[in-house]
């Protein structure tokens, strides 16, 4: 412990201001009242030698007594208690100062030093100037009920002698009616005289008091005998309170104008002005019972009103009612006396809102990046109905280049429409916006149905800040021969084509260069993909450098800021470790055209062309037709080509068998030596064209023979994708495409092995067209593509999808075969945007659902002619290939689905506890 507190007080001389007064009064000798004993009581006994009066701060004009019997003294009965005599100087005046003690020098018996400065309980007033004698005069008069108090101005005190009867006082009210004074009592120290009246005065009365000194008996005088001065008709301050108010406020009227609803209360006094919270217990509804949210409630105490601000303006034709239920906590509507207002229900509101016939008019337009905000002038609010597509708005930039409007969203209360553009504008662009009311569907209008006014080429204030920051290298990853750089950039990269290595240099341990064949920019994803001269292995350490080329296109952002050079940046190597190939080549199908029959295999590697199965290993059967033998066997890639002894006729049915030789290495096998399985009576797709039509009569050459179709057009599933031709021929594509052409490439989907369409059922039971494109380049298939879609079907969504994931068309499960095992394939899925999908969601092997059609995964979403195109990539054997094997076949049970953006990035509730991206 330590001495950490002390109580300081003075003995006697207490004033009515809770202080201490050292003074003399009339008739006193100057020596009287000049000293007081000051006491110190510590929280524990201090070491006596450590406490000295010299450590105290005392009021000016005072000093400590030095007499031995009046100096600092310890209480013999309480070692914590000390006292000393404080003396005032003569003929001085001062006030407002304390006796203070700093405990820093005071220690306890153990030597522990105290801390903190403590003050006396009151201030000291010093008045040792002798007073001048004068008669007391009236200072003020107040009345409360039947008690009238007169306060006198007097240098000393009043004479405390008892007064008799009315003691010379008379009291009257406004009308001059006398109020009898029953008694008069003096408080000498307070210098007051209190009159008790014959009745209590009311709050509204005006009272006067007069005094005439009695001719005999005790009179009002001071302590030294000076008689008080007589006075007449002195005004009395009436402090009589009003009678107690126990009547609660009651609703009287309610009126509304726009979004302001005013309730007037019947109340004798005023309302309590305390602020109300939220709707304060009020509920407002309109015909036929539709609620209107109450944003706030404000009390006007003097006007006895409560004004409600509604979430929207009411129209002139609405019937409005209001109810009130007192809240269980917080401020409530009440009067100044605390009486709570009475509850009421469905009180009719007088509607003073004038009819609104004025349409909303454009007031201003601003754009920041890809967000263009139009503000409307409108007395009420806008109609919050959702708008479709561009909603009639068109935006253009200098010199008249259109910028697509992706969506338009209304904020009814703010009276704004926010357009999301297909790209961010730069700070130097001049932007204009126009509006033409759509002929159908929702339009911009106010809450009462007045359609917004059309406008044309309205200048938009461009608030997009100038971009002066160059793109900076962020990270790089390599998989095989694909090295992807990601840049940190506020906007997008310039998509201009780069030439050659574009300034990039790649090296591998220990500094061996790997030439860069090409560099391709993805502006939106802010990436540059380098194609290397060879694939890196999983064990290589790769580094990357960039030096801006002296001429030609360079890596830069859309604003023209050149990317920053860098040297020897580490590249994350995602190339999978090479696994031992133990899987045999998998037979896919066989097709014949004339005397050429092809067997197609899927495998992690190419077939081994050094070991060709003998012709005798193959057997062909054609019912009712001449026998067919194999004259030659050739292998290229993953295809085995048989040359037949004769051409197969159009429409001829053919089956194929293959028996691996019992001995030797002459068998169909992959580069790892895994032999293909035997085949038994496999059906062969016959693509042999029919005979050319007869030439037309007349001069000149006849028409050229029709080209052979890619697949058999007569079969019910000519392209072998698992979807009947009849269903594919009903596909719906982007605007301008023919029926059956789901990707608008001018070719029927039923004739393309890499394009498949089918009709899916939505969650509401309606049909919707879905098109899948493999080996996609912007939704189109390269002419030399060998990728095939082997199945596309709708499957039920699993029971453990995240709760927030909405799958309007369940799963679109597909399989596709690739030219090269382990390669990465790009797909495009066309769906109707009305299903509300915001991505292509797929579950990886760890149970995490991600959006592959998003920039972090190299995908994107594109509005193509009124169809939503979801672009995504999947690697054979990678995290999103369901079979997990790099076998030349990708299986993907994904979903064109909706995930609310507000929860993207939160942990899911799926079994593996993954995250959404």
KAVENZI-V31545 format. One record per helix or strand of 3 or more residues. SS is the DSSP state (A for helix, B for strand). FROM is the first residue (numbers start at 1). TO is the last residue. Records with the same first field share a line. If there is no record, write none. Layout:
SS->FROM-TO + FROM-TO
This chain:
B->6-10 + 20-23 + 35-42 + 62-64 + 81-88 + 93-97 + 100-102 + 117-120 + 124-127 + 137-144 + 147-153 + 169-172 + 181-187 + 192-197 + 207-211 + 231-238 + 250-257 + 260-266 + 282-286 + 290-292 + 294-300 + 305-310 + 320-324 + 344-351 + 361-368 + 371-377 + 393-397 + 401-403 + 405-411 + 416-421 + 431-435 + 455-462 + 472-479 + 482-488 + 504-508 + 512-514 + 516-522 + 527-532 + 542-546 + 566-573 + 586-593 + 596-602 + 618-621 + 630-636 + 639-644 + 655-658 + 679-683 + 755-761 + 767-774 + 788-795 + 811-817 + 824-832 + 839-843 + 849-851 + 860-864 + 867-875 + 889-899
A->48-50 + 53-55 + 103-105 + 615-617 + 725-728 + 749-751 + 833-835 + 855-857 + 901-903
